[in-house]
Amino acid sequence: MKALVVGGTGPTGPYILEGLKERGYEVTIYHRGLHEPDDLPEVAHHQHGDPFNLDTLKEDFSRAKFDLVISMYGRLRYVASVLSGKTERFVGIGGSAAYISPEYAEDPIAAQSLPIPMNHPTYENRDINPFGYAVANSERRLMEMHERGEFEASLIRYPTLYGPRTPRQWLWPIMRRYIEGRRKIIVPGDGSLIFPTGYSENIAEIVLLVSDKPEAVGKIFNAVDSRTHTIKNFIKLVGKILDYEWDIIEVSHPIGYQLAKGYAPEKSKMLDNTSLKTLLGYKDVVSVEEGIKRTIEWILNNTDSFDQSIESLLGNPYAYEVEDLVVKTLTNSNKELAPLFEKVQNQPAIQEFRGGQY
């Protein structure tokens, strides 16, 4: 059996390559050659090319034949069109960016329900969100090719990853504060925001399951850890692992989102992965707590890799002076509100309320 992995050098790639080898595949990896991780498994064929260029792909795979293609990098629609007729099975990697924001949906209220199902509307208008549209359009093209019988396709929508080698490492702004001895850390609102996260080894397991199971053919899956935490609890978990006491500051003003950029979302988002469990029998390989611990260890051993290019992906301002002013302002505001709080507490309705059935 022959398998082609387009990409394969990122957070999930090495686990997928190793899993394919264990399954008896003769593996070819195809990528631009910009990143060659030390722990990249030896494969039968290691080919460099440009998966973003249609002409290059046509030239590189003019005589190719595979049993399985996993497209993780480059332009999915280009890879799919070039490999049409050259593989029986095609697994495409998309992302939750394809899902349309509630404000643009036909039914904005229904579109805000959580978790987000696989049939949630995706972007169909480039002008609304060019990136989201590009992701959604490539996904549609892939599944249309499946419907035409060009190959048996499955689509996996990736979450926000964490783990070794993750470029957009959302734990880094938290860890940088720890490294710099910063105790105060801002969370927007009350810190109860959640967002779809996935430890790299868990998401790789999902890709392998989808590649293995005939039940996955023609299906779209949300890839996400089975369990997660609020952003406030993630920060507490980091502190527990490091034996480091944070001073977590809840900020309801919009400035809180700017100060927490890179590690906290602006809105809660959760993906439905029920079909992974019921259809494919998926279970997390690594618990979220263990995954965070391993990620912390990797970050501490690779702090030099977090250069300006990574910081620009995250966008955190590290505006500690501003954070301190925000904390001071909130403290003064709370002092001013204290008498009003006491006044409300002394209202007869509050004093007489004892709870009970509705």
Residue frames as qw, qx, qy, qz and C-alpha x, y, z in Angstrom:
[[0.000, 0.887, 0.462, 0.000, 0.00, 0.00, 0.00],
 [0.433, 0.197, 0.016, 0.880, 1.21, 3.49, -0.88],
 [0.171, -0.862, -0.437, 0.189, 0.33, 6.67, 1.00],
 [0.364, 0.448, 0.025, 0.816, 1.11, 10.31, 0.19],
 [0.321, -0.757, -0.410, 0.395, 1.18, 12.92, 2.94],
 [0.312, 0.659, 0.119, 0.674, 1.21, 16.50, 1.68],
 [0.327, -0.792, 0.226, -0.463, 2.78, 18.53, 4.48],
 [0.923, -0.165, -0.339, 0.074, 3.51, 16.29, 7.43],
 [0.548, 0.220, -0.414, 0.692, 6.20, 18.33, 9.19],
 [0.270, -0.573, 0.084, -0.770, 3.90, 20.28, 11.50],
 [0.424, -0.386, 0.581, -0.578, 2.46, 19.43, 14.93],
 [0.858, 0.026, 0.358, -0.366, 0.44, 16.38, 13.84],
 [0.649, 0.588, -0.425, -0.231, 2.57, 15.23, 10.90],
 [0.137, 0.465, -0.862, 0.146, 5.19, 13.02, 12.60],
 [0.504, -0.014, 0.739, -0.447, 2.49, 11.09, 14.50],
 [0.775, 0.453, 0.105, -0.427, 0.57, 10.53, 11.27],
 [0.491, 0.606, -0.614, -0.120, 3.67, 9.39, 9.38],
 [0.101, -0.323, 0.900, -0.273, 4.56, 6.94, 12.14],
 [0.638, 0.163, 0.559, -0.504, 0.99, 5.65, 12.26],
 [0.745, 0.535, -0.170, -0.362, 0.92, 5.03, 8.52],
 [0.305, 0.529, -0.791, 0.033, 4.22, 3.16, 8.67],
 [0.340, -0.151, 0.835, -0.406, 2.86, 0.98, 11.48],
 [0.731, 0.350, 0.354, -0.467, -0.10, 0.16, 9.23],
 [0.719, 0.050, 0.609, 0.331, 2.24, -1.09, 6.52],
 [0.457, 0.873, 0.158, -0.064, 2.11, 1.87, 4.13],
 [0.628, 0.085, 0.173, 0.754, 5.00, 2.86, 1.89],
 [0.065, -0.887, -0.327, 0.321, 4.92, 6.55, 2.76],
 [0.453, 0.387, 0.172, 0.784, 5.82, 9.53, 0.59],
 [0.185, -0.768, -0.329, 0.518, 6.01, 12.95, 2.21],
 [0.400, 0.515, 0.333, 0.681, 5.72, 16.04, 0.00],
 [0.233, -0.894, -0.260, 0.282, 6.41, 19.54, 1.30],
 [0.337, 0.925, -0.089, 0.148, 8.40, 22.68, 0.54],
 [0.798, 0.121, -0.303, 0.506, 11.40, 21.70, 2.66],
 [0.029, -0.752, 0.168, -0.636, 11.29, 24.77, 4.87],
 [0.553, -0.540, 0.458, -0.439, 10.92, 22.75, 8.08],
 [0.732, 0.173, -0.659, -0.002, 12.66, 19.44, 8.78],
 [0.634, -0.642, 0.229, -0.366, 11.90, 18.46, 12.41],
 [0.003, 0.522, -0.843, 0.132, 14.49, 16.34, 14.19],
 [0.467, -0.011, 0.822, -0.326, 11.83, 13.80, 15.15],
 [0.679, 0.406, -0.188, -0.583, 10.46, 13.38, 11.63],
 [0.828, -0.093, 0.552, -0.015, 10.19, 9.61, 10.97],
 [0.114, -0.336, 0.748, 0.562, 12.13, 8.03, 8.14],
 [0.718, 0.440, 0.328, -0.428, 9.82, 7.42, 5.17],
 [0.776, 0.213, 0.503, 0.314, 10.21, 5.65, 1.84],
 [0.424, 0.493, 0.309, 0.694, 10.19, 8.85, -0.20],
 [0.230, -0.715, -0.259, 0.607, 10.88, 12.42, 0.94],
 [0.418, 0.474, 0.458, 0.625, 10.01, 14.85, -1.85],
 [0.109, -0.521, -0.188, 0.826, 10.25, 18.64, -1.94],
 [0.153, 0.434, 0.606, 0.648, 7.92, 20.74, -4.06],
 [0.129, 0.009, 0.179, -0.975, 5.31, 23.48, -3.87],
 [0.039, 0.432, 0.901, -0.029, 1.80, 22.33, -2.87],
 [0.145, 0.677, 0.296, -0.658, 0.57, 25.89, -3.41],
 [0.189, 0.521, -0.466, -0.690, 1.42, 25.81, -7.13],
 [0.844, 0.288, 0.291, -0.347, -0.91, 23.92, -9.48],
 [0.666, 0.641, -0.371, -0.089, 1.62, 23.55, -12.31],
 [0.017, 0.555, -0.797, 0.240, 4.30, 22.23, -9.94],
 [0.641, -0.075, 0.651, -0.401, 1.87, 19.70, -8.49],
 [0.845, 0.454, 0.037, -0.281, 0.89, 18.51, -11.96],
 [0.488, 0.659, -0.570, 0.054, 4.53, 18.03, -12.90],
 [0.154, -0.467, 0.797, -0.350, 5.52, 16.31, -9.65],
 [0.537, 0.039, 0.767, -0.349, 2.62, 13.84, -9.69],
 [0.533, 0.401, -0.385, -0.637, 2.08, 13.26, -13.40],
 [0.627, 0.157, -0.743, -0.175, 2.71, 9.52, -13.07],
 [0.160, -0.267, 0.744, -0.591, 1.83, 9.04, -9.41],
 [0.677, -0.268, -0.563, -0.390, -0.46, 6.37, -8.00],
 [0.051, -0.265, 0.714, -0.646, -1.44, 6.04, -4.34],
 [0.335, -0.408, -0.849, -0.041, -3.89, 4.08, -2.22],
 [0.324, -0.806, -0.437, 0.232, -4.27, 6.97, 0.22],
 [0.319, 0.461, -0.038, 0.827, -3.60, 10.71, 0.12],
 [0.365, -0.743, -0.439, 0.348, -3.67, 12.90, 3.23],
 [0.328, 0.591, 0.120, 0.727, -3.56, 16.57, 2.25],
 [0.492, -0.659, -0.400, 0.405, -2.52, 18.70, 5.23],
 [0.287, -0.610, 0.127, 0.728, -0.73, 21.63, 3.62],
 [0.149, -0.017, 0.588, 0.795, -0.86, 23.79, 0.52],
 [0.496, 0.127, -0.069, -0.856, -4.01, 24.48, -1.48],
 [0.535, 0.056, 0.806, -0.248, -6.39, 21.63, -0.85],
 [0.694, 0.583, 0.229, -0.356, -8.34, 22.15, -4.07],
 [0.376, 0.714, -0.551, -0.214, -5.13, 22.03, -6.14],
 [0.180, -0.344, 0.917, -0.091, -3.89, 18.86, -4.46],
 [0.616, 0.248, 0.663, -0.345, -7.30, 17.21, -4.84],
 [0.655, 0.664, -0.016, -0.361, -7.64, 18.09, -8.52],
 [0.269, 0.653, -0.696, -0.130, -4.14, 16.85, -9.38],
 [0.169, -0.223, 0.945, -0.171, -4.55, 13.59, -7.45],
 [0.739, 0.261, 0.254, -0.566, -8.01, 12.90, -8.89],
 [0.884, 0.391, -0.188, -0.171, -7.85, 9.50, -10.58],
 [0.467, 0.530, -0.641, 0.300, -4.50, 8.78, -8.94],
 [0.034, -0.173, 0.811, -0.559, -5.77, 7.62, -5.53],
 [0.362, -0.412, -0.806, -0.222, -8.67, 5.60, -4.19],
 [0.458, -0.721, -0.476, 0.207, -8.87, 7.42, -0.86],
 [0.277, 0.492, -0.071, 0.823, -8.39, 11.12, -0.10],
 [0.439, -0.691, -0.480, 0.315, -8.43, 12.71, 3.37],
 [0.249, 0.637, 0.046, 0.728, -8.45, 16.50, 3.33],
 [0.406, -0.430, -0.484, 0.645, -7.59, 18.75, 6.26],
 [0.012, 0.731, 0.276, 0.623, -9.65, 21.91, 6.60],
 [0.242, -0.009, -0.527, 0.815, -10.42, 24.09, 9.56],
 [0.050, -0.656, -0.690, 0.301, -13.17, 25.58, 11.68],
 [0.042, -0.396, 0.097, 0.912, -12.51, 28.93, 9.97],
 [0.060, -0.195, -0.761, -0.616, -14.88, 27.64, 7.27],
 [0.130, -0.614, -0.761, 0.161, -17.85, 28.02, 9.62],
 [0.055, 0.636, 0.233, 0.734, -19.73, 31.25, 9.03],
 [0.085, -0.007, -0.524, 0.848, -19.90, 33.75, 11.89],
 [0.082, 0.538, 0.799, -0.257, -23.39, 33.98, 13.41],
 [0.129, 0.630, 0.138, -0.753, -23.90, 37.61, 12.34],
 [0.237, 0.377, -0.570, -0.691, -23.73, 36.53, 8.68],
 [0.084, 0.140, 0.985, 0.060, -25.95, 33.46, 8.99],
 [0.300, -0.396, -0.555, -0.667, -29.57, 33.35, 7.83],
 [0.653, -0.657, -0.317, -0.206, -30.60, 32.55, 11.40],
 [0.208, 0.640, -0.502, 0.543, -28.09, 34.34, 13.68],
 [0.618, -0.483, 0.389, -0.483, -29.66, 32.99, 16.88],
 [0.994, 0.016, 0.078, -0.075, -29.54, 29.35, 15.76],
 [0.700, 0.555, -0.303, 0.331, -26.00, 29.90, 14.46],
 [0.073, -0.685, 0.508, -0.518, -24.83, 30.81, 17.98],
 [0.901, -0.335, 0.090, -0.261, -25.84, 27.48, 19.51],
 [0.119, 0.602, -0.783, 0.104, -23.05, 25.28, 20.85],
 [0.463, -0.395, 0.540, 0.581, -21.49, 22.89, 20.05],
 [0.415, 0.576, -0.307, -0.634, -21.14, 23.70, 16.35],
 [0.849, 0.133, 0.509, -0.053, -22.28, 20.71, 14.22],
 [0.475, -0.126, 0.617, 0.615, -20.60, 19.57, 11.01],
 [0.262, 0.579, 0.648, 0.420, -23.55, 20.84, 8.94],
 [0.130, -0.772, -0.201, 0.588, -23.24, 24.38, 10.30],
 [0.534, 0.832, 0.142, 0.059, -23.30, 26.87, 7.36],
 [0.650, -0.248, 0.208, 0.688, -19.95, 27.76, 5.83],
 [0.038, 0.657, -0.107, -0.746, -18.85, 30.89, 3.99],
 [0.600, 0.467, 0.593, 0.264, -20.17, 31.26, 0.45],
 [0.233, 0.954, 0.111, 0.151, -19.34, 34.94, -0.04],
 [0.722, 0.165, -0.165, 0.651, -15.69, 35.88, -0.47],
 [0.065, 0.660, -0.038, 0.747, -16.32, 39.53, 0.45],
 [0.662, -0.688, -0.094, -0.281, -17.51, 38.69, 3.97],
 [0.615, -0.630, 0.468, 0.075, -14.41, 36.75, 5.00],
 [0.561, 0.636, -0.488, -0.209, -11.80, 35.99, 2.29],
 [0.030, 0.411, -0.898, 0.157, -9.89, 33.45, 4.38],
 [0.538, 0.081, 0.711, -0.446, -12.99, 31.68, 5.68],
 [0.737, 0.521, 0.014, -0.430, -14.37, 31.56, 2.15],
 [0.392, 0.593, -0.692, -0.128, -11.12, 30.10, 0.77],
 [0.196, -0.212, 0.919, -0.268, -11.20, 27.30, 3.37],
 [0.615, 0.292, 0.549, -0.484, -14.90, 26.59, 2.81],
 [0.638, 0.604, -0.221, -0.424, -14.61, 26.70, -0.98],
 [0.233, 0.473, -0.848, -0.052, -11.75, 24.18, -1.00],
 [0.352, -0.016, 0.861, -0.366, -13.78, 21.89, 1.25],
 [0.678, 0.450, 0.274, -0.513, -16.79, 22.11, -1.06],
 [0.513, 0.605, -0.521, -0.315, -14.65, 21.34, -4.09],
 [0.016, -0.325, 0.939, -0.112, -13.23, 18.26, -2.37],
 [0.457, 0.178, 0.771, -0.405, -16.63, 16.86, -1.42],
 [0.646, 0.565, -0.030, -0.512, -18.00, 17.58, -4.91],
 [0.351, 0.512, -0.762, -0.184, -15.18, 15.44, -6.33],
 [0.229, -0.074, 0.928, -0.284, -16.21, 12.69, -3.92],
 [0.601, 0.401, 0.434, -0.538, -19.82, 12.94, -5.12],
 [0.602, 0.612, -0.326, -0.397, -18.62, 12.59, -8.72],
 [0.989, -0.051, 0.138, 0.021, -16.78, 9.40, -7.79],
 [0.458, 0.769, -0.404, 0.189, -13.27, 10.73, -8.47],
 [0.375, 0.216, -0.794, 0.427, -12.12, 9.21, -5.17],
 [0.565, -0.620, -0.543, -0.018, -13.51, 8.37, -1.73],
 [0.207, 0.505, -0.256, 0.798, -13.05, 11.53, 0.31],
 [0.500, -0.681, -0.489, 0.216, -13.31, 12.56, 3.94],
 [0.163, 0.703, -0.100, 0.685, -12.80, 16.00, 5.42],
 [0.604, -0.470, -0.473, 0.436, -11.42, 16.87, 8.87],
 [0.008, 0.876, 0.026, 0.481, -11.75, 20.35, 10.33],
 [0.595, 0.035, -0.494, 0.633, -8.80, 21.07, 12.61],
 [0.372, -0.876, -0.299, 0.061, -9.12, 23.06, 15.87],
 [0.017, 0.889, -0.385, 0.247, -6.60, 25.37, 17.55],
 [0.887, 0.059, -0.411, 0.203, -3.68, 23.03, 18.17],
 [0.315, -0.823, 0.436, -0.181, -1.30, 22.78, 21.09],
 [0.960, -0.100, 0.197, 0.172, 1.71, 20.54, 21.54],
 [0.519, -0.427, 0.406, 0.619, 5.31, 20.44, 20.25],
 [0.321, 0.025, 0.581, 0.748, 6.11, 22.30, 17.02],
 [0.164, 0.780, 0.604, 0.003, 2.83, 24.23, 16.94],
 [0.360, 0.347, 0.119, 0.858, 3.52, 27.51, 15.07],
 [0.285, -0.566, -0.064, -0.771, 0.62, 29.47, 16.53],
 [0.492, -0.156, -0.773, 0.369, 1.28, 28.31, 20.07],
 [0.314, -0.731, -0.234, -0.558, -1.52, 29.95, 22.06],
 [0.756, -0.572, -0.240, 0.209, 0.09, 28.89, 25.35],
 [0.623, 0.227, -0.113, 0.740, 3.18, 30.98, 24.57],
 [0.062, -0.661, 0.036, -0.747, 1.86, 34.40, 25.74],
 [0.756, -0.614, -0.063, -0.220, 0.93, 32.74, 29.04],
 [0.904, -0.145, -0.074, 0.396, 4.31, 31.03, 29.29],
 [0.429, 0.512, -0.090, 0.739, 6.19, 34.21, 28.38],
 [0.376, -0.753, 0.055, -0.537, 4.56, 35.93, 31.34],
 [0.901, -0.430, -0.010, 0.059, 5.73, 33.07, 33.56],
 [0.792, 0.186, -0.054, 0.579, 9.27, 33.26, 32.16],
 [0.197, 0.576, -0.071, 0.790, 9.36, 37.03, 32.74],
 [0.254, -0.163, -0.692, 0.656, 8.05, 36.62, 36.29],
 [0.315, -0.200, -0.129, -0.919, 4.75, 38.33, 35.54],
 [0.105, 0.177, 0.893, -0.400, 2.08, 37.31, 38.07],
 [0.439, 0.476, 0.301, -0.700, -0.84, 39.38, 36.82],
 [0.107, 0.040, 0.818, 0.564, -2.68, 38.00, 33.79],
 [0.441, 0.205, 0.066, -0.871, -5.85, 39.32, 32.15],
 [0.180, 0.267, 0.927, 0.192, -8.87, 37.21, 31.19],
 [0.246, -0.188, -0.305, -0.901, -11.75, 38.76, 29.24],
 [0.666, -0.406, -0.337, -0.527, -15.08, 38.80, 31.05],
 [0.707, -0.553, 0.335, -0.286, -15.14, 36.29, 33.89],
 [0.087, -0.528, 0.837, 0.117, -12.68, 33.97, 32.14],
 [0.686, 0.115, 0.671, -0.258, -15.35, 31.43, 31.17],
 [0.577, 0.616, -0.309, -0.438, -14.65, 31.65, 27.42],
 [0.747, -0.131, 0.636, 0.143, -13.95, 28.33, 25.69],
 [0.477, 0.657, -0.375, -0.447, -12.52, 27.58, 22.27],
 [0.988, 0.132, 0.006, -0.076, -11.91, 24.37, 20.29],
 [0.088, -0.755, 0.649, 0.026, -8.49, 22.97, 21.14],
 [0.990, 0.100, -0.070, -0.071, -6.72, 19.77, 20.24],
 [0.496, -0.631, 0.553, 0.223, -3.48, 18.20, 21.42],
 [0.352, 0.585, -0.581, -0.444, -1.40, 17.30, 18.37],
 [0.024, -0.165, 0.985, 0.034, -1.21, 13.57, 19.11],
 [0.420, 0.379, 0.701, -0.434, -4.98, 13.38, 19.61],
 [0.509, 0.660, -0.033, -0.552, -5.69, 15.12, 16.32],
 [0.200, 0.466, -0.806, -0.306, -3.23, 12.84, 14.53],
 [0.250, 0.075, 0.948, -0.182, -5.15, 9.86, 15.94],
 [0.515, 0.562, 0.381, -0.523, -8.32, 11.30, 14.42],
 [0.402, 0.638, -0.451, -0.478, -6.66, 11.60, 11.00],
 [0.046, 0.275, -0.955, -0.100, -5.51, 7.98, 11.19],
 [0.382, 0.277, 0.801, -0.369, -8.94, 6.75, 12.29],
 [0.529, 0.641, 0.100, -0.547, -10.63, 8.60, 9.43],
 [0.302, 0.564, -0.680, -0.357, -8.08, 7.12, 7.02],
 [0.110, -0.145, 0.980, -0.086, -8.69, 3.61, 8.38],
 [0.362, 0.313, 0.767, -0.427, -12.44, 3.41, 8.70],
 [0.087, 0.303, 0.724, 0.614, -14.77, 2.85, 5.71],
 [0.112, -0.751, -0.631, 0.162, -17.50, 4.45, 7.84],
 [0.217, -0.640, -0.031, 0.737, -15.67, 7.77, 7.44],
 [0.293, 0.139, 0.608, 0.725, -16.00, 7.88, 3.64],
 [0.038, -0.593, -0.529, -0.606, -18.02, 10.86, 2.44],
 [0.457, -0.773, -0.422, 0.124, -18.17, 12.38, 5.92],
 [0.177, 0.697, -0.222, 0.658, -17.00, 15.64, 7.50],
 [0.708, -0.453, -0.463, 0.280, -15.57, 15.57, 11.02],
 [0.147, -0.906, 0.196, -0.344, -14.74, 18.17, 13.64],
 [0.757, 0.069, -0.485, 0.433, -11.37, 17.31, 15.17],
 [0.228, -0.711, 0.247, -0.618, -11.16, 18.42, 18.79],
 [0.119, 0.166, -0.864, 0.461, -10.18, 17.09, 22.21],
 [0.404, -0.475, -0.759, -0.188, -13.06, 15.32, 23.95],
 [0.433, -0.760, -0.383, 0.296, -12.57, 17.54, 27.00],
 [0.361, 0.553, -0.037, 0.750, -11.50, 21.14, 27.39],
 [0.360, -0.502, -0.468, 0.632, -11.29, 23.97, 29.93],
 [0.093, 0.976, 0.197, 0.009, -12.28, 27.62, 30.12],
 [0.498, 0.653, -0.255, 0.511, -9.42, 30.00, 29.45],
 [0.371, -0.738, 0.345, -0.446, -9.33, 30.86, 33.16],
 [0.908, -0.301, 0.279, -0.085, -8.97, 27.20, 34.09],
 [0.833, 0.431, -0.100, 0.331, -6.31, 26.68, 31.43],
 [0.149, 0.757, -0.356, 0.528, -4.28, 29.43, 33.10],
 [0.655, -0.561, 0.367, -0.350, -4.85, 27.85, 36.51],
 [0.993, 0.046, 0.090, 0.065, -3.77, 24.48, 35.09],
 [0.594, 0.610, -0.260, 0.454, -0.54, 26.03, 33.77],
 [0.207, -0.726, 0.399, -0.520, 0.06, 27.52, 37.22],
 [0.879, -0.341, 0.254, -0.215, -0.56, 24.18, 38.92],
 [0.933, 0.267, -0.050, 0.236, 1.88, 22.38, 36.62],
 [0.459, 0.595, -0.267, 0.603, 4.55, 25.06, 37.14],
 [0.534, -0.529, -0.483, 0.449, 3.76, 25.56, 40.85],
 [0.202, 0.103, 0.067, 0.972, 3.23, 29.22, 40.00],
 [0.033, 0.639, 0.657, -0.398, 0.52, 31.40, 41.55],
 [0.173, 0.410, 0.412, 0.795, -1.20, 33.69, 39.07],
 [0.120, 0.443, 0.407, -0.790, -3.10, 36.85, 39.92],
 [0.184, 0.376, 0.761, 0.495, -5.92, 36.39, 37.40],
 [0.116, 0.349, 0.189, -0.910, -7.69, 39.67, 36.60],
 [0.302, 0.548, 0.768, 0.136, -11.20, 39.53, 35.13],
 [0.006, -0.340, 0.113, 0.933, -11.81, 42.44, 32.73],
 [0.436, 0.565, 0.689, -0.123, -15.27, 42.94, 31.22],
 [0.223, 0.819, -0.107, -0.518, -14.26, 45.99, 29.15],
 [0.839, 0.544, 0.001, 0.006, -13.28, 45.31, 25.49],
 [0.121, 0.816, -0.555, 0.109, -9.69, 46.23, 26.36],
 [0.695, -0.353, 0.609, -0.143, -9.51, 42.84, 28.07],
 [0.893, 0.363, 0.263, 0.025, -9.72, 41.07, 24.71],
 [0.465, 0.826, -0.266, 0.175, -6.86, 43.16, 23.34],
 [0.234, -0.717, 0.614, -0.233, -4.61, 42.52, 26.34],
 [0.712, -0.165, 0.670, -0.128, -5.38, 38.77, 26.20],
 [0.706, 0.591, -0.209, -0.330, -4.94, 38.50, 22.44],
 [0.388, 0.516, -0.763, -0.016, -3.29, 35.27, 21.33],
 [0.121, 0.075, -0.946, 0.292, -4.34, 33.14, 24.29],
 [0.268, 0.396, 0.705, -0.524, -8.02, 34.02, 24.79],
 [0.173, 0.424, 0.696, 0.553, -10.80, 34.13, 22.17],
 [0.176, -0.095, 0.043, -0.979, -13.23, 37.01, 21.75],
 [0.750, -0.095, -0.039, -0.653, -16.21, 34.63, 21.70],
 [0.581, -0.210, 0.771, -0.153, -16.80, 31.13, 22.99],
 [0.668, 0.393, -0.452, -0.442, -16.72, 28.40, 20.37],
 [0.528, -0.250, 0.799, -0.142, -17.09, 24.65, 20.73],
 [0.468, 0.300, -0.649, -0.518, -17.12, 21.98, 18.01],
 [0.873, -0.081, 0.272, -0.396, -19.33, 18.89, 18.03],
 [0.206, 0.478, -0.839, -0.158, -17.23, 15.72, 17.71],
 [0.756, -0.058, 0.472, -0.450, -20.03, 13.24, 18.49],
 [0.879, 0.411, -0.123, -0.207, -19.66, 11.43, 15.17],
 [0.316, 0.606, -0.707, 0.181, -15.97, 10.76, 15.86],
 [0.328, -0.286, 0.781, -0.447, -16.95, 8.88, 19.00],
 [0.753, 0.176, 0.447, -0.450, -20.09, 7.10, 17.79],
 [0.797, 0.557, -0.112, -0.203, -19.04, 6.33, 14.21],
 [0.596, 0.581, -0.510, 0.216, -15.29, 5.80, 14.58],
 [0.844, -0.419, -0.292, 0.163, -14.90, 4.99, 18.29],
 [0.385, 0.597, -0.291, 0.641, -12.52, 7.87, 18.94],
 [0.632, -0.731, -0.199, 0.161, -11.03, 8.40, 22.41],
 [0.040, 0.935, -0.334, 0.111, -8.36, 10.90, 23.41],
 [0.834, 0.192, -0.394, 0.334, -4.91, 9.32, 23.36],
 [0.396, 0.060, -0.409, 0.820, -3.57, 12.03, 25.69],
 [0.190, -0.774, -0.562, 0.224, -5.64, 13.84, 28.34],
 [0.174, 0.898, 0.094, 0.392, -5.89, 17.60, 28.09],
 [0.508, -0.840, 0.189, 0.017, -3.99, 17.94, 31.38],
 [0.786, -0.224, 0.397, 0.418, -1.12, 15.73, 30.18],
 [0.561, 0.604, 0.316, 0.470, -1.13, 17.51, 26.82],
 [0.068, -0.971, 0.029, -0.227, -0.75, 20.90, 28.48],
 [0.672, -0.643, 0.315, 0.187, 2.07, 19.53, 30.64],
 [0.770, 0.094, 0.408, 0.482, 3.96, 18.17, 27.62],
 [0.356, 0.809, 0.218, 0.415, 3.46, 21.43, 25.75],
 [0.329, -0.933, 0.135, -0.046, 4.84, 23.43, 28.68],
 [0.757, -0.393, 0.393, 0.344, 7.91, 21.19, 28.81],
 [0.660, 0.409, 0.379, 0.503, 8.47, 21.63, 25.08],
 [0.106, 0.945, 0.110, 0.290, 8.09, 25.41, 25.28],
 [0.499, -0.829, 0.237, 0.092, 10.59, 25.68, 28.15],
 [0.729, -0.218, 0.488, 0.427, 13.10, 23.67, 26.12],
 [0.475, 0.382, 0.508, 0.609, 12.52, 25.68, 22.94],
 [0.045, -0.833, -0.299, 0.464, 12.07, 29.30, 24.02],
 [0.215, -0.441, 0.410, 0.769, 14.48, 30.48, 21.29],
 [0.211, 0.287, 0.799, 0.484, 12.03, 29.32, 18.62],
 [0.032, 0.818, 0.562, -0.118, 9.48, 31.97, 19.64],
 [0.345, -0.086, 0.168, 0.919, 10.83, 34.81, 17.53],
 [0.225, 0.333, 0.079, -0.912, 9.04, 37.83, 16.08],
 [0.363, 0.026, -0.695, -0.621, 7.45, 35.78, 13.30],
 [0.326, -0.343, -0.875, 0.099, 5.66, 33.69, 15.92],
 [0.055, -0.402, -0.457, 0.792, 4.74, 36.74, 18.00],
 [0.251, 0.182, -0.275, -0.910, 3.14, 38.32, 14.92],
 [0.383, -0.199, -0.830, -0.355, 0.89, 35.27, 14.55],
 [0.340, -0.449, -0.751, 0.346, -0.31, 35.68, 18.12],
 [0.014, 0.663, 0.246, 0.707, -0.54, 39.46, 18.35],
 [0.548, -0.707, -0.392, 0.214, -0.27, 39.84, 22.12],
 [0.184, 0.887, -0.100, 0.412, 0.97, 43.35, 23.03],
 [0.703, -0.197, -0.434, 0.528, 2.56, 42.36, 26.38],
 [0.001, -0.658, 0.006, -0.753, 1.46, 45.81, 27.53],
 [0.537, -0.308, -0.675, 0.402, 2.21, 45.26, 31.20],
 [0.084, -0.071, -0.256, 0.960, 2.05, 48.97, 32.11],
 [0.453, -0.174, -0.324, -0.812, -1.40, 49.19, 30.56],
 [0.634, -0.283, -0.716, -0.068, -2.45, 46.02, 32.37],
 [0.373, -0.212, -0.573, 0.698, -1.35, 47.54, 35.68],
 [0.164, -0.002, 0.032, -0.986, -3.35, 50.70, 34.96],
 [0.576, -0.229, -0.560, -0.549, -6.40, 48.58, 34.11],
 [0.574, -0.285, -0.718, 0.271, -6.04, 46.72, 37.41],
 [0.172, -0.137, -0.374, 0.901, -5.72, 50.02, 39.29],
 [0.348, -0.097, -0.230, -0.903, -8.81, 51.40, 37.55],
 [0.629, -0.270, -0.669, -0.288, -10.82, 48.27, 38.32],
 [0.451, -0.227, -0.663, 0.553, -9.74, 48.37, 41.97],
 [0.044, 0.088, 0.199, -0.975, -10.90, 51.99, 42.31],
 [0.486, -0.138, -0.447, -0.739, -14.13, 51.21, 40.48],
 [0.592, -0.275, -0.758, 0.011, -14.87, 48.29, 42.78],
 [0.253, -0.200, -0.538, 0.779, -14.30, 50.52, 45.81],
 [0.256, 0.026, -0.052, -0.965, -16.83, 53.01, 44.41],
 [0.593, -0.151, -0.592, -0.525, -19.34, 50.24, 43.75],
 [0.323, -0.060, -0.861, 0.388, -19.03, 48.69, 47.22],
 [0.210, 0.161, 0.479, -0.837, -21.52, 51.06, 48.93],
 [0.592, 0.160, -0.276, -0.741, -24.03, 50.53, 46.10],
 [0.531, 0.042, -0.842, -0.088, -23.65, 46.77, 46.43],
 [0.117, -0.124, -0.782, 0.600, -24.34, 47.01, 50.15],
 [0.384, 0.168, 0.150, -0.895, -27.39, 49.19, 49.46],
 [0.646, 0.103, -0.542, -0.528, -28.82, 46.59, 47.06],
 [0.415, 0.014, -0.887, 0.203, -28.08, 43.79, 49.49],
 [0.045, 0.157, 0.641, -0.750, -30.17, 45.57, 52.12],
 [0.468, -0.039, -0.318, -0.824, -33.26, 45.77, 49.89],
 [0.675, -0.104, 0.498, -0.534, -36.26, 43.87, 51.37],
 [0.888, 0.328, -0.146, -0.288, -36.62, 41.62, 48.32],
 [0.520, 0.495, -0.664, 0.211, -33.00, 40.49, 48.67],
 [0.201, -0.371, 0.707, -0.567, -33.25, 40.05, 52.42],
 [0.738, 0.017, 0.394, -0.547, -36.45, 38.01, 52.20],
 [0.757, 0.402, -0.426, -0.291, -35.41, 35.83, 49.25],
 [0.612, -0.414, 0.661, -0.128, -34.72, 32.25, 50.30],
 [0.113, 0.267, -0.865, -0.410, -34.70, 30.55, 46.90],
 [0.612, 0.196, 0.630, -0.436, -37.06, 27.74, 46.05],
 [0.491, 0.268, 0.769, 0.310, -38.80, 26.15, 43.13],
 [0.132, 0.221, -0.291, -0.921, -39.68, 27.99, 39.96]]
